[in-house]
Amino acid sequence: MGRETWRTRVGFILAAVGSAVGLGNIWRFPFQVGQEGGAAFMVMYLAFVLLIGFPAMLAEFVVGRRTELNAVGAVREFAGGAWTYLGGLFVVIGFVILSYYSVVSGWVLLYVAGSVTGAYVGDAAQGEPPVAAQFFVEIASGWDALFFHAIFMLIVVGIVMLGIQRGIEIGVKVMVPAIFVIFGVLSVYAFSLSGAGEAYAYYLSPNLGYIMANWQSLVPAAAGQGFFTLSLGMGVMITYASYLGSDENLAIDGTSIVVLNTSVSVLTGLIVFPILFTAGLDPETSGAGALFISVAAALGSLPFGRVAGVLFFTTVAIAALSSAISLIEVVVSYTIDEYGITRRKATATIGLGVFLLGAPVTIDTVFVDLYDMLAAQILLVLGGILLMVVITWFHADEAVEELGKGIGDLGVAGSLWIWMVRIPVVVVLLVSLYLGVTGYLEFLQGPFSEFLASI
Ligand code: TRP
């Protein structure tokens, strides 16, 4: 059964990186670093990406290339039986992530507009919060947020309906290098700021004592972040790899994708934290607005800041768009195959559903946490566990054989990989899931009930 394949290896790698690089790297990462004690989180995240994310990505690749099917179909064909329900979980996860992802992407669009008009530029009036912080508060909830959430979903739906993903692939080849250039320049700028030294100490030198004392929140946060940024846990990488030829070396592709994707997160931190410290903002309390407030505050005081702002936020918007397309495609292709309806109808219905599910998020930023913790620390991790178990516990021989294609005889490396995923990866994910659920319950009883009581 021949299937259309990626034209070049670089094409595949850039397309996968384009789907993986998104708000997870640029918005969620600095937000998580701030919540979880700076460098301590950074170290855990890097460790998890390497030890858990990379083997998990290879596992998804193997299933995709072997079955040449989308995420849901692949699991059904590869494992069958009750595992078919796992595909349903993927669909639910995609739905939930997309719903708040779109709201945050709406903020990004508002920041593109704000950069054009200069709405977040200016000095603070006496006793008022700085203009950049005020701007965020104004747009993050309410009608603006709802409206731009709708606009973003309309763009996503429009693109997916017209089926111009090929165009996006070409766009990604420009976008990925562009992100590196723009972020490289911005990190040099950040290096020149007075708060840079303090920021690097905070971001780059971990305190072992802190890690030991806080591992219960660090582990689920880092595991969730690893899966989220690498687009793992719901079969997106299965779909991407289904277009790969069997002469391709999956280990090299996986390494390239992991390294490029992680570099974007690391670079984002190198930009955001010097800016935050220079502006005297505490990363811990900057919350969901960290990226938006800090970058806007800095750009507001820069020569050509507005031009840079338009450039930066447009780049982020394109990154968010390509990720959103990879998310909705899982749901759309499943619906088309399963219910035999047209692409147009499926996309429009799902788009509307996602819009409605995301609408409450525009009431208050506490809903971002409500959705995000559920999706990243519980659902993605659960999807990841089940996927890893079915591949390495029940179909290890096929997995090793498939990985070997394009590489040659794996020798002990094959068993090492399987055993690495079988036990350590699954155990860490199980622990993360447990801690993620307890953390979520605490959140529901704490900040979320407080919010409910305050309205
Ligand atoms: N990885 C993307 C980001 O960092 C988000 C994303 C796209 C995603 N597709 C996914 C996350 C599939 C989980 C699963 O923004």
Residues whose N, C-alpha, C, O or C-beta is under 5 A from the ligand:
A	BS01	LIG	S19 A20 V21 G22 L23 G24 N25 F227 F228 T229 L230 S231 L232 M234 V236 S323 S326 L327
